[in-house]
Amino acid sequence: MSTRFENRDLVIPGDVLFEGRIRTGDNTYRHEGKINATRVGLVNYSKEMVSVIALEAGFSPLSGDLVIGDVVDIELGRWLVDIDTFTEAILNVPDAIDAPFRSDIVMPDILDVGDTIVAKIVDMDRRKTPILGILGRGLGKINEGFIIRLTPSKIPRLIGKKGSMVNMILNQTGCEIIIGQNGRILVNGRTREQEEMAVSVIKKVEREAHISGLTNRVQEYLKILKEEKKNE
């Protein structure tokens, strides 16, 4: 048994990632005892599996995903929400207010077209349409901050191992950062300078997600940004 790359190395379709018995993960396939990559991305080895984090893949919704989306329409007893999937997600009244739908509910008073929300995917229906919920801490209508977008497949790099990358950005910038698995990110700081610093770092992560040693480079970049602010 042997690995052909280091963890988080950049690989391309057809690269042999592993020889021997191990489970195949995302964006890999087995051929003649070898596991190969099917997409451009970062190889990820664990004790039981080898997979590839695709660098340009779109968002594939799963139950439990945290997402950020825009209300685009209101229907009887539900809102339609754009979360960058092939069809709008559905937010039913009970999953928004923890109470059954009643005819006297004025739905735009709760959420209106154009509102942006943080939600969780609580289920997928038979047509693979995401069903959302906003009951819970940190979920619901967004009233402060602004949204930036990141390629969804690069979200794991922004989060880092056990949250190491995003926690470093949080601590160094002082911003609240909510990361949607669909690639939308809410940034909310006490000052505009804090928000600009966080955005600069997030964009650096996106640009350099495929290069090893990213954590150390981001750490140094944060030091440079903070030093520049002191000297202004």
Summary of the structure (lengths in Angstrom):
residues: 232
radius of gyration: 20.4
end to end distance: 55.2
largest distance: 65.2
contacts: 722
relative contact order: 0.12
helix: 28%
strand: 33%
